[in-house]
Amino acid sequence: MTLVLPSWSDARHEAHRQGVRLAADTAADPGAGSVRLDLASALGRTLAGDLAARGDVPGHDGAAMDGWAVAGPGPWVLGAPIVAGAVPSGAPLTTGHARPITTGAPVPPGTAAVVRSEDATVDDDGRLVRHTPSTRRHVRPAGEEVTRDQVLFTGGTVLTPPRAALAAASGVDDVRVAPVPTARVAVLGDEVVGAGVPRPGQVRDVFSHTLPAVLGTFGADPVAADRVPDDADTTARVLDAARERLVVSTGGTAGSSTDHVRGALARIGAELLVDRVDVRPGRPMLLARRGATVFLCLPGNPMAAMVGLVLLGGPLVAGLLGRPLEPMGRVRLAVDVPNDRPGALVLAYRATPEGAVPASHQTSAMLRGLADADGLLVVPAGGGVAGEDVPPVRLPWC
């Protein structure tokens, strides 16, 4: 019987679903609840619920230009100026009168329009005379941009600087944000060394300093990165001791005598949720859960691990934060890309005016092609031809 593995897309959706599920299951924990932060401190965080405006934007009918507030047809008799920050006047502007006004200042009742500074002049009799015809009113009505109690952003939205600025303009001072999921990285392998040029049979640790950074771009809080030897008991002990929301491991997911992750997950009572994925590189990746911790176990080859982290780690953290799954777009191939093996092929690509071109020097063990890539593209079994659109996967560091 042939084992049918989940597609990369199905695995991606499952990772997001499991993140959402874990967040919901642990929401009752005292330390897992949302927190309220001022807007500056909340930048980059995820809203824990819908954010509503506390006031109208603008809060008054205001001048959209520097010029004169006028009532009725001209010429107009000039009155006292109105500047931004002034208390709105209750006295109406009567027909045949005008008042100098600055951008953003409240227009008085009865204002028909604001005549721009460049469209009128004051004659020898001290009256304002329009010399450029215009049908535009140049008045921003109260609530034109935002109305009080209107939902500005739904829960799961990342608070970017422009969103924080709009919230501030709407009278918001602080927001409730989702808790940041903690993450731990475990780099497995006796052959992994932390410094210098590896001797034959060894490889440099390329994950301890990079995977935490990638997890941080996803929105997680990487608290530690540990190197773990190829030992069944040690692997099980490290995974068992983890109390973070997310544990990302590299290596030990295949089927050799030194691959202990699958057995370690079984020993600690973790439920296997995704058991390999029909994609290259990254096929032997695993997703499991025990209690309040989810384990994303990636292959040890550098490109395979990076692909797995981007494909499943990003959606998983998004689910933990209550963010929606990032929609997939399309990228056009500039060249034919063969794929004569079963399952999807993930390739790093460079963007050109003609479309996407796969980078050179890329296998599951290589990083050179990924180092200067603009993104990943997913080629289905059977390959793709020049001019065809295929799904891209955004690289979080680009």
C-alpha positions in Angstrom: 0.0 0.0 0.0 1.4 3.4 -1.1 1.3 6.1 1.6 -0.3 9.2 0.4 1.4 12.3 1.8 -0.3 15.6 2.3 0.5 18.2 -0.4 2.5 21.3 0.6 -0.7 23.4 0.4 -2.7 21.0 2.6 0.2 20.8 5.1 0.4 24.6 5.1 -3.3 24.9 5.9 -3.0 22.2 8.6 -0.1 24.1 10.3 -2.2 27.2 10.4 -5.2 25.3 11.8 -3.1 23.7 14.5 -1.8 27.1 15.5 -5.3 28.5 15.8 -6.4 25.5 17.7 -3.5 25.7 20.2 -4.1 29.4 20.7 -7.8 28.7 21.5 -7.0 25.7 23.8 -4.5 27.7 25.8 -6.4 31.1 25.9 -7.6 30.3 29.4 -4.1 30.1 30.8 -3.3 33.1 33.1 -0.1 33.7 31.3 -1.4 33.2 27.8 -3.9 36.1 27.7 -3.8 39.2 25.6 -2.2 42.4 27.0 -3.0 46.1 26.6 -0.2 48.3 25.3 0.1 51.9 24.2 0.3 52.4 20.5 4.1 52.9 20.4 4.7 49.7 22.3 2.2 47.7 20.2 3.8 48.4 16.9 4.4 45.2 15.0 2.1 43.2 17.4 -1.1 41.5 16.5 -4.5 42.8 17.5 -6.3 40.5 19.9 -9.7 41.8 18.8 -11.4 44.3 16.6 -10.2 47.9 17.0 -12.9 50.6 16.8 -12.5 54.3 16.4 -13.2 56.5 19.4 -14.0 59.6 17.4 -14.7 60.9 13.9 -11.8 61.7 11.5 -11.8 64.5 10.9 -13.6 65.6 14.0 -15.1 68.7 12.4 -15.8 70.2 9.0 -12.4 71.5 8.1 -10.5 73.4 5.4 -8.8 71.1 2.9 -6.6 74.0 1.6 -5.1 77.2 2.8 -7.3 80.1 1.6 -10.6 81.7 2.6 -13.9 80.3 3.9 -16.6 82.0 1.9 -20.4 82.3 2.0 -22.4 83.2 -1.1 -21.1 84.7 -4.3 -18.2 87.1 -4.3 -16.6 89.5 -4.0 -16.5 89.0 -0.2 -15.9 91.2 2.8 -13.0 89.8 4.8 -13.3 88.9 8.5 -11.0 87.6 11.2 -8.7 84.6 10.3 -9.2 81.0 11.5 -6.2 78.9 12.1 -5.7 75.2 12.7 -6.3 74.3 16.4 -8.9 77.0 16.8 -12.1 76.2 18.6 -14.9 75.8 16.1 -17.0 78.9 15.9 -20.7 78.8 16.5 -21.2 82.1 14.7 -22.3 81.5 11.1 -20.5 83.0 8.1 -23.1 85.3 6.4 -23.5 85.7 2.7 -21.0 88.0 1.1 -18.4 87.4 3.8 -15.1 85.5 3.9 -12.5 84.6 6.5 -8.9 83.6 5.9 -8.4 80.0 6.9 -5.5 77.5 7.2 -5.5 73.8 6.2 -7.3 71.7 8.8 -8.9 74.6 10.6 -12.7 74.3 11.4 -14.9 76.1 8.9 -17.7 78.2 10.4 -21.4 77.3 9.9 -22.6 78.7 6.6 -19.4 78.1 4.7 -20.2 77.4 1.1 -16.6 76.6 0.1 -12.9 77.3 0.8 -11.3 79.3 -2.0 -7.7 78.4 -2.4 -5.0 81.0 -1.8 -3.9 80.9 -5.4 -7.4 81.3 -6.8 -8.3 84.7 -5.3 -6.8 88.1 -4.4 -7.8 91.0 -2.3 -8.7 94.1 -4.3 -7.9 97.8 -3.6 -11.2 98.0 -1.6 -10.1 95.2 0.8 -12.5 92.7 -0.7 -11.7 89.2 -1.7 -12.2 88.5 -5.5 -12.0 85.1 -7.1 -10.0 85.1 -10.3 -9.9 81.3 -11.0 -13.2 79.5 -11.5 -13.7 76.3 -9.5 -16.5 73.9 -8.6 -14.6 72.2 -5.8 -15.6 73.0 -2.2 -12.3 72.1 -0.6 -13.9 71.2 2.7 -13.4 67.9 4.5 -16.6 67.0 6.2 -16.5 65.5 9.7 -16.2 61.8 9.6 -15.2 61.7 6.0 -12.4 59.2 6.7 -13.6 57.5 9.9 -16.8 57.6 11.9 -16.9 57.1 15.6 -17.2 53.4 16.6 -16.3 52.2 13.1 -14.1 49.1 13.1 -10.7 50.2 11.9 -9.0 46.8 11.9 -10.2 43.3 12.8 -8.6 41.0 15.2 -5.5 39.3 13.8 -4.3 42.4 12.0 -0.7 43.4 12.5 -0.4 47.0 13.9 1.9 48.6 11.3 3.0 52.3 11.6 0.3 53.6 9.2 -2.4 51.6 11.1 -1.1 52.9 14.5 -1.2 56.5 13.0 -4.8 56.0 11.9 -5.7 54.6 15.3 -4.2 57.6 17.0 -6.0 60.0 14.6 -9.2 58.2 15.7 -8.6 58.9 19.3 -7.2 55.5 20.3 -4.5 55.5 22.9 -3.9 51.8 23.6 -4.8 48.5 22.1 -5.1 44.9 23.2 -2.6 42.6 21.5 -2.2 38.9 21.2 0.5 37.2 23.4 3.7 36.5 21.6 4.3 32.7 21.3 7.6 31.6 22.7 9.8 29.4 20.6 12.8 27.2 21.1 15.2 25.8 18.5 16.9 22.5 18.8 19.7 21.7 16.3 20.3 17.9 16.3 23.4 16.2 15.0 26.8 15.0 16.3 28.4 16.4 13.1 27.3 19.9 13.8 30.0 22.3 15.1 29.6 25.9 16.2 32.7 27.7 15.0 35.5 27.6 12.4 36.0 25.5 9.3 34.5 22.1 9.9 36.9 19.1 9.4 35.8 16.4 7.0 32.7 14.7 8.3 31.5 17.8 10.2 29.2 20.7 9.2 28.8 24.2 10.6 25.8 25.0 12.7 23.8 27.3 10.3 20.6 27.2 12.3 21.2 28.4 15.9 21.6 32.0 14.8 19.3 32.1 11.8 16.2 30.1 12.7 15.4 32.3 15.8 15.7 35.4 13.6 13.3 33.9 11.1 10.9 32.9 13.9 11.1 36.5 15.1 10.1 37.9 11.7 7.0 35.6 11.9 6.1 37.2 15.2 7.3 34.6 17.7 9.7 35.1 20.6 12.7 32.8 20.3 14.0 32.2 23.8 16.8 29.7 23.2 18.7 27.6 20.6 20.4 24.4 21.7 22.6 21.9 20.0 21.6 18.3 20.7 23.7 15.2 20.0 22.4 12.2 18.0 21.2 10.3 21.0 17.7 8.9 21.5 17.5 9.6 25.2 18.9 13.1 24.9 16.6 13.9 22.1 13.5 12.7 24.0 14.7 14.6 27.2 15.2 17.9 25.3 11.8 17.7 23.6 10.1 16.6 26.9 11.6 19.5 28.8 10.4 22.2 26.4 7.7 24.4 27.8 7.6 26.9 24.9 4.5 27.2 22.6 6.7 26.2 19.7 9.7 23.9 19.4 11.5 23.9 16.1 14.1 21.1 15.6 16.4 20.4 12.7 17.7 16.9 11.8 16.8 13.5 12.9 13.5 13.2 11.0 14.4 10.6 8.4 14.8 6.9 9.0 18.4 6.2 9.6 19.9 4.7 12.8 20.8 8.2 14.0 17.4 9.8 13.4 15.6 9.8 16.7 13.0 12.5 16.5 10.0 10.3 15.5 10.8 7.9 18.4 11.3 10.8 20.8 7.9 12.3 19.9 6.3 9.0 20.6 8.1 8.5 23.9 7.0 11.9 25.3 3.4 11.3 24.2 3.2 13.8 21.4 0.5 13.4 18.8 1.8 13.3 15.2 -0.3 15.8 13.1 1.7 16.0 9.9 3.9 13.0 9.0 6.0 14.1 6.0 4.9 16.3 3.1 4.8 15.6 -0.6 7.4 18.3 -1.5 11.1 18.5 -2.3 13.2 19.6 -0.5 11.7 19.2 3.0 9.8 15.9 2.5 10.6 14.4 6.0 9.3 17.3 8.0 6.9 16.5 10.9 4.4 18.4 12.9 3.3 17.2 16.4 1.7 18.4 19.5 1.7 17.6 23.2 -0.3 19.7 25.6 0.4 23.4 25.1 3.5 22.8 22.9 3.6 22.2 19.1 6.7 20.6 17.6 7.8 21.5 14.0 10.6 19.0 13.2 12.5 19.9 10.1 15.1 18.0 8.1 18.8 18.6 8.8 19.8 19.7 5.3 20.0 23.5 5.2 17.8 24.3 2.2 15.3 21.6 3.2 15.0 23.1 6.8 14.6 26.6 5.5 11.9 25.6 3.1 10.1 23.7 5.8 10.3 26.6 8.2 8.9 29.0 5.6 6.2 26.6 4.4 4.9 25.5 7.8 6.5 27.7 10.4 5.1 31.0 9.1 1.5 29.7 9.0 1.9 28.0 12.3 2.9 31.2 14.1 0.2 33.1 12.2 -2.3 30.7 13.7 -0.9 31.1 17.2 -1.2 34.8 16.9 -4.7 34.8 15.5 -3.6 36.1 12.1 -5.2 34.9 8.9 -3.3 32.6 6.6 -1.3 34.7 4.1 -3.0 34.3 0.7 -1.0 32.8 -2.1 -0.3 34.8 -5.2 1.1 33.8 -8.6 4.5 34.3 -10.2 5.2 33.8 -13.9 8.0 31.5 -15.0 10.5 33.1 -17.4 11.9 29.7 -18.3 10.8 26.1 -18.4 11.3 24.3 -15.1 11.3 20.5 -15.2 10.0 18.3 -12.4 9.9 14.7 -13.5 9.4 13.3 -10.0 6.3 12.9 -7.9 5.3 15.8 -5.6 5.9 19.5 -5.7 9.4 21.0 -6.2 10.2 24.2 -4.3 12.9 26.4 -5.8 14.5 29.7 -4.8 14.1 32.2 -7.7 15.2 35.6 -8.8 12.8 38.1 -10.2 13.5 39.4 -13.7 11.6 41.6 -16.2 10.6 38.4 -18.0 9.5 36.6 -14.9 10.9 34.2 -12.3 14.2 32.4 -13.0 15.3 29.6 -10.6 18.5 30.5 -8.8 21.6 28.4 -9.4 23.4 26.3 -6.8 20.4 24.9 -5.0 19.8 21.4 -3.6 18.5 20.3 -0.3 22.0 20.7 1.1 22.9 24.1 -0.5 22.2 27.6 0.7 23.9 29.7 -2.1 20.8 29.9 -4.3 18.6 30.9 -1.4 21.0 33.5 -0.1 20.2 36.0 -2.9 16.7 34.8 -3.8 13.6 37.0 -4.1 11.3 34.2 -3.1 10.4 30.6 -3.4 8.2 29.1 -6.2 6.4 25.8 -6.2 6.5 23.7 -9.3 3.9 20.9 -9.6 4.7 17.4 -10.7 5.3 17.4 -14.4 7.0 20.8 -14.3 6.2 24.2 -15.6 6.7 26.0 -18.9 7.8 29.6 -19.6 4.9 31.9 -19.4 3.0 29.7 -16.9 2.0 31.0 -13.5 2.9 29.0 -10.4 2.4 29.7 -6.6 5.2 31.7 -4.9 6.0 31.6 -1.3 7.2 34.9 0.3 10.5 34.8 2.1 10.0 36.6 5.4 13.5 38.3 5.3 12.9 39.8 1.8 
